[in-house]
Amino acid sequence: MASAGRNLLVLHFLALASLSIFCTDTAFSIRIPDRASNTPGELSDRSLKTAVFALGSFWRSEAVFGCLNGVVRTTAGYAGGSKINPEYRSLGDHAESVMIEYDPKEINFRQLLEFFWSSHDPRQVFGQGPDVGNQYRSIIFTNGTEEARLATMSQEREQAKSRTSFVTTQIQQLQSFYPAEPEHQKFELKRHPLLLQLIGNLPEEELEISTLAAKLNGYAAELCPQRIQKQIDAKINEIIRRGWPVLTDV
Ligand SMILES: *[C@@H]1O[C@H](CO)[C@@H](O)[C@H](O)[C@H]1NC(C)=O
């Protein structure tokens, strides 16, 4: 983590230097449509599957899943409660959650479950780290009996790793998922204006559905698996070397 953090900083310095040398203001206004998420046909929405998890702050949850290959879109939101139209400051009995749209040919529910378990502490009661409260509880949302079975099996495996404390994760049939307010979407990416520039300063509605933005959101939070983190580093470095600050794909 420490060295990845340094890389990101160095990168930003280099990119800033490079941008100031090679870019005119007009370059920043070029917008590249996000082909990865908008191409019709081959990857139509019909072929995608959806999964929802709660594992603490949704800023982090969205970043955790965004970098996985096969994940096409991520959305931060509220689920697991009964309040109609929850909002950030009044989310009622909901948990902060992430909705993941994925290509089942590239990644499956079982793999998402493994990643869910390894990406948070399911034994902390109603919270993750300093984020304590009902809204940060751990939940696997399922759709149908097969997913419920896989979720239960994975939870039993997780519990079997140690009997000194309980795995607190709940397993629930998904009822409603309410997308969170725009300022909570791709939150980690938005803290890095330079990365936003590299993908052409997409307007909010494009950012929210962009596969690339989902990946970079994970990268910005340094939550991608090490290999993917390095791969994106390399890609961005290449762009900087060429002096053309538009990233269309990682
Ligand atoms: C639940 O599964 C059914 C059948 O596989 C599917 O049609 C539906 O879109 C799924 N719902 C969600 C929210 O993923």
The ligand as a Tripos MOL2 file, in Angstrom:
@<TRIPOS>MOLECULE
LIG
   14    14     1     0     0
SMALL
NO_CHARGES

@<TRIPOS>ATOM
      1 C1        -33.0710  -11.7700  -10.5690 C.3       1 LIG1
      2 O1        -32.9710  -12.9310  -11.3850 O.3       1 LIG1
      3 C2        -33.8620  -12.9560  -12.4670 C.3       1 LIG1
      4 C3        -33.7390  -14.3060  -13.1400 C.3       1 LIG1
      5 O2        -32.4220  -14.7390  -13.2110 O.3       1 LIG1
      6 C4        -33.5750  -11.7930  -13.3920 C.3       1 LIG1
      7 O3        -34.4580  -11.7770  -14.4640 O.3       1 LIG1
      8 C5        -33.6920  -10.4900  -12.6040 C.3       1 LIG1
      9 O4        -33.3260   -9.4010  -13.4280 O.3       1 LIG1
     10 C6        -32.7870  -10.5340  -11.3890 C.3       1 LIG1
     11 N1        -32.9800   -9.3340  -10.5870 N.am      1 LIG1
     12 C7        -31.9460   -8.5820  -10.1880 C.2       1 LIG1
     13 C8        -32.2970   -7.4080   -9.3450 C.3       1 LIG1
     14 O5        -30.8060   -8.8190  -10.4940 O.2       1 LIG1
@<TRIPOS>BOND
     1     1     2 1
     2     1    10 1
     3     2     3 1
     4     3     4 1
     5     3     6 1
     6     4     5 1
     7     6     7 1
     8     6     8 1
     9     8     9 1
    10     8    10 1
    11    10    11 1
    12    11    12 1
    13    12    13 1
    14    12    14 2
@<TRIPOS>SUBSTRUCTURE
     1 LIG1         1 GROUP 0 **** ****
